[in-house]
Amino acid sequence: MLGRYVLKEVLVPYLVGVLLFVALLTFDLLSSLSGVLLSRGAGVEAIAKLILYRLPWTLSLALPLGLVFAILVGLARLIRQSELKAAYAAGVPPWALLKPLALLALLVSLFNLLNLAELRPRALEAYDQHLARLLYGEGGLSGVLRKQLYAAEGLGVYYAEEVRPEVGQNRLYGIRVVDERGRIYSAQEGVWDKEGWHFRGYVLEGGKPKPFAGTLPFPAQFRPKESLGSRDPYDSTTLRELWERSRVEPSARFALYRRLSDALGGFFLGLVAAALGLSFREAAWAFLSIVLLIFGYYVLWTLSAQLARYDVNPLLAFLPNAFFATLGLYLTWRLR
């Protein structure tokens, strides 16, 4: 019963917090695109579509941030009215109040995982197409990627000057491949499908170039694409496709781990917020903790991204979660 009461105190602020962050992020989107929208004469329908397609991306941030806001605001009210103090005096252990809040954080993380895995990438792709039509007309973007390098484990290094996505395959231009035996392949153009890279060109083996026509195996098939809706070029790629790309693109491995880390982040943020809120005796500390937790997570999140730029271990994508998981376990232990 007491756990339900605590959840009731948190759910209303959670709805308010999510709506608040959605409004702030949507306003930021519209302000950043205001010049484009005005110059293109975009109507209400076009702007509404941009907001709708962007909504899963917005929710991926608003859901965990709103959870921190809700838990600490809800617990601050209980602290201010001495309800927590009365519960502890009646022999209710803090752990009994922590469990429902941790369960709520877990449910939020699981929903956000679904959002990050499927909903957000597909919505961002639709957002990209809609924004491209506003920027470039009905022709939109060509989808051509340039200077693409893939390191397929056990197969060597694959490079293409251009990759042009087509129906059922990708067209390759300026092909260079170094296989696991050191042989160097080159060709003007070729095709990439589910079997591998097909091309006619030359292979340098034993210091002598020889004609080559055939297929080099490639362990993944995906449609290379960039994203206008995010600075992360992998944001419009679903989790399954991202896993495929991570097998051949070193930079995609960090993006994969970051995607999983972002989904788990809501749980660890919620756990730390709940453990902190239940340990406070003054409501003011709860409000201060909202800012400190969000800012601290953002600093570690940004730091891990900067380290990724210098090819440090991609597992550092989990750095914010590792820190907050450790902090959460310590605070939970203190509540015993």
C-alpha positions in Angstrom: 0.0 0.0 0.0 2.7 2.4 0.9 4.6 1.6 -2.3 1.5 2.5 -4.3 1.2 5.7 -2.4 4.8 6.7 -3.3 4.2 5.8 -6.9 1.1 7.9 -7.0 3.1 10.8 -5.7 5.6 10.3 -8.5 3.4 9.5 -11.6 1.8 13.0 -11.8 5.1 14.8 -11.7 6.5 12.3 -14.2 3.8 13.2 -16.7 4.5 16.9 -16.0 8.3 16.4 -16.3 8.0 14.5 -19.6 5.7 17.1 -21.1 8.1 19.9 -19.9 11.1 18.3 -21.5 9.2 17.5 -24.7 8.1 21.2 -24.9 11.6 22.4 -24.3 13.2 20.1 -26.9 10.5 20.8 -29.5 10.9 24.6 -29.0 14.7 24.1 -29.5 14.0 22.2 -32.7 11.7 24.9 -34.1 14.0 27.7 -33.2 16.9 26.0 -34.9 14.9 25.4 -38.1 12.9 28.7 -38.0 15.0 30.3 -40.8 14.6 27.3 -43.1 10.9 27.0 -42.4 10.3 30.7 -43.0 12.4 30.8 -46.2 10.6 27.7 -47.6 7.2 29.0 -46.6 6.4 25.8 -44.6 2.8 25.5 -43.6 1.3 24.2 -40.3 1.0 20.7 -41.7 4.6 20.5 -42.7 5.8 21.8 -39.3 3.4 19.4 -37.5 4.9 16.5 -39.4 8.4 17.5 -38.4 7.4 17.6 -34.8 5.7 14.3 -35.0 8.6 12.5 -36.8 11.0 14.0 -34.2 8.8 12.9 -31.2 10.5 9.5 -30.6 13.9 11.2 -30.5 12.5 13.8 -28.1 11.0 11.1 -25.9 14.2 9.2 -25.8 15.6 12.1 -23.8 12.4 13.2 -22.0 11.6 9.8 -20.6 14.7 9.3 -18.4 15.1 13.0 -17.6 11.5 13.3 -16.6 11.9 10.3 -14.4 14.7 12.0 -12.4 12.5 15.1 -12.1 9.4 13.2 -11.0 11.1 11.0 -8.4 12.9 13.8 -6.6 9.9 16.2 -6.8 7.6 13.6 -5.5 9.9 12.6 -2.7 10.6 16.2 -1.9 6.9 16.7 -1.2 6.9 13.7 1.2 9.9 15.1 2.9 8.5 18.5 3.3 5.3 17.2 4.9 7.3 14.8 7.1 5.6 11.8 5.7 8.9 10.0 5.0 10.0 10.7 8.6 6.7 9.3 9.9 7.0 6.2 7.8 10.6 5.5 9.0 9.5 6.1 12.6 6.7 3.5 12.1 9.3 0.9 11.1 8.9 1.0 7.3 12.3 0.3 5.8 13.5 2.6 3.0 14.0 -0.5 0.9 10.2 -1.0 0.8 9.8 2.4 -0.8 12.8 2.0 -3.1 11.5 -1.1 -4.8 8.4 0.4 -6.6 10.5 3.3 -7.8 13.2 1.0 -9.1 10.5 -1.0 -10.9 9.2 2.1 -12.5 12.7 3.1 -13.6 13.1 -0.4 -15.1 9.8 -0.2 -17.0 10.8 3.2 -18.4 14.2 1.8 -19.5 12.5 -1.1 -21.3 10.1 1.1 -23.1 13.0 3.4 -24.1 14.9 0.4 -25.4 12.0 -0.4 -27.7 11.9 3.3 -28.7 15.7 3.4 -29.4 15.8 0.1 -31.2 12.9 0.6 -33.7 10.7 3.6 -33.2 13.3 6.4 -33.1 15.4 5.2 -36.1 12.4 4.7 -38.3 10.9 8.1 -37.3 14.2 9.8 -37.8 14.4 8.4 -41.3 10.9 9.7 -42.1 12.0 13.0 -40.5 15.1 13.1 -42.8 13.0 12.5 -45.9 10.5 15.2 -44.9 13.2 17.7 -44.0 15.1 16.9 -47.2 12.0 17.7 -49.3 11.7 21.1 -47.5 15.4 21.8 -48.1 16.0 20.4 -51.5 12.6 19.9 -53.1 10.9 16.7 -54.1 14.2 15.2 -55.4 15.4 15.1 -51.8 18.9 13.8 -51.0 20.7 11.3 -53.2 21.7 9.1 -50.2 25.3 8.8 -51.6 28.0 8.1 -49.0 31.6 8.9 -49.7 34.9 7.4 -48.5 33.4 4.4 -46.6 35.8 2.1 -44.8 34.8 -1.3 -43.4 36.9 -3.6 -41.4 35.3 -7.0 -41.6 36.7 -9.3 -38.9 38.8 -12.1 -40.5 38.2 -10.8 -44.1 40.4 -7.7 -44.3 39.6 -4.1 -45.1 37.0 -2.9 -47.6 36.9 0.6 -49.0 34.7 2.4 -51.5 34.9 6.0 -52.7 31.2 6.1 -53.1 28.3 3.9 -52.0 25.0 4.6 -53.7 22.0 2.8 -52.2 19.7 1.1 -54.7 16.7 -1.2 -54.5 18.0 -4.6 -53.1 21.6 -3.6 -53.4 24.2 -0.9 -53.2 26.3 0.4 -56.1 30.0 0.8 -55.3 32.5 3.1 -57.0 36.3 3.4 -56.4 36.7 0.0 -54.8 39.9 -1.0 -52.8 40.0 -4.2 -50.7 42.9 -5.7 -48.8 42.1 -9.3 -47.8 43.4 -11.3 -44.8 46.3 -12.7 -47.0 47.5 -9.2 -48.0 46.1 -9.3 -51.5 45.0 -5.9 -52.8 42.0 -5.6 -55.1 40.9 -2.6 -57.0 38.0 -1.8 -59.4 36.2 1.2 -60.8 32.8 0.0 -59.8 30.8 -2.9 -58.5 27.7 -4.1 -56.7 27.2 -4.9 -53.0 24.4 -7.4 -52.2 23.7 -10.1 -49.7 26.4 -12.4 -51.2 29.2 -9.8 -50.9 31.0 -7.3 -53.2 30.9 -8.2 -56.9 33.3 -6.4 -59.3 35.7 -6.6 -62.2 39.1 -5.2 -61.7 42.6 -6.3 -60.7 44.3 -8.0 -57.8 47.9 -7.4 -56.7 49.4 -10.7 -55.5 53.1 -11.4 -55.3 53.9 -8.0 -56.6 52.2 -8.6 -59.9 48.7 -7.3 -60.9 46.3 -9.8 -62.4 42.8 -9.4 -63.8 40.0 -10.3 -61.3 36.3 -10.9 -61.8 34.3 -12.3 -59.0 32.8 -11.9 -55.5 34.5 -11.1 -52.2 32.4 -12.2 -49.2 31.1 -9.5 -47.0 29.4 -10.5 -43.7 26.7 -7.8 -43.6 24.1 -6.3 -45.8 22.6 -3.0 -44.9 21.6 0.3 -46.5 24.2 2.9 -45.7 22.5 6.2 -44.7 23.2 9.4 -42.9 20.8 11.4 -40.6 19.8 15.0 -41.0 17.9 14.7 -37.7 20.9 14.1 -35.5 24.6 14.6 -35.3 25.0 10.9 -34.9 25.2 9.4 -38.5 23.8 6.1 -37.1 20.7 7.5 -35.5 18.4 6.5 -38.3 19.7 2.9 -38.2 17.6 0.3 -36.3 19.3 -1.7 -33.6 19.4 -4.8 -35.7 21.0 -3.0 -38.6 23.4 -1.2 -36.3 24.6 -4.6 -35.0 25.2 -5.6 -38.6 27.2 -2.5 -39.2 29.2 -2.9 -36.0 30.6 -6.1 -37.4 32.4 -4.2 -40.2 32.5 -0.6 -39.1 34.6 0.2 -36.0 32.8 3.5 -35.4 29.5 1.7 -35.4 30.5 -0.4 -32.4 30.5 2.7 -30.2 27.2 3.7 -31.7 25.7 0.3 -30.8 27.0 0.4 -27.3 25.8 4.0 -26.9 22.3 3.0 -28.0 22.2 0.2 -25.4 23.7 2.5 -22.7 21.1 5.2 -23.4 18.3 2.7 -22.8 19.8 1.5 -19.5 20.6 5.0 -18.4 17.0 5.7 -17.4 17.1 2.8 -14.9 20.4 3.9 -13.2 19.3 7.5 -13.1 16.0 6.5 -11.6 17.7 4.2 -9.0 20.2 6.9 -7.9 17.4 9.6 -7.8 15.2 7.3 -5.6 18.0 6.3 -3.3 19.1 9.9 -2.9 15.5 11.2 -2.3 14.8 8.5 0.3 18.0 9.4 2.2 17.4 13.2 2.4 15.9 14.9 5.4 15.5 18.4 3.7 13.4 18.9 0.5 15.9 21.5 -0.8 18.5 18.8 -1.4 16.1 16.9 -3.6 15.6 19.9 -5.9 19.3 20.5 -6.1 19.9 16.9 -6.9 17.7 17.1 -10.0 20.2 19.6 -11.6 23.3 17.7 -10.3 22.2 14.3 -11.6 21.2 15.4 -15.0 24.3 17.6 -15.4 26.6 14.8 -14.1 25.2 12.2 -16.5 25.5 14.7 -19.4 29.2 15.4 -18.5 30.0 11.7 -18.5 27.9 11.0 -21.6 29.8 13.8 -23.5 33.2 12.6 -22.2 32.6 9.1 -23.5 31.7 10.5 -26.9 34.9 12.6 -27.0 37.0 9.5 -26.1 35.4 7.6 -28.9 36.6 10.3 -31.4 40.2 9.2 -30.5 39.4 5.5 -31.0 39.5 4.6 -27.3 37.7 1.4 -26.3 34.1 1.6 -27.6 32.9 0.0 -24.3 33.5 3.4 -22.7 30.0 4.2 -24.1 28.9 2.5 -20.8 31.0 5.0 -18.7 27.9 7.0 -17.4 26.0 3.9 -16.6 29.0 2.3 -14.8 29.4 5.4 -12.6 25.7 5.7 -11.8 25.3 2.0 -11.3 28.2 2.1 -8.7 26.7 5.2 -7.1 23.2 3.6 -7.0 24.5 0.4 -5.4 26.4 2.4 -2.8 23.3 4.6 -1.9 21.1 1.5 -1.8 23.5 -0.2 0.6 23.4 2.9 2.8 19.6 2.7 3.0 19.7 -0.7 4.7 
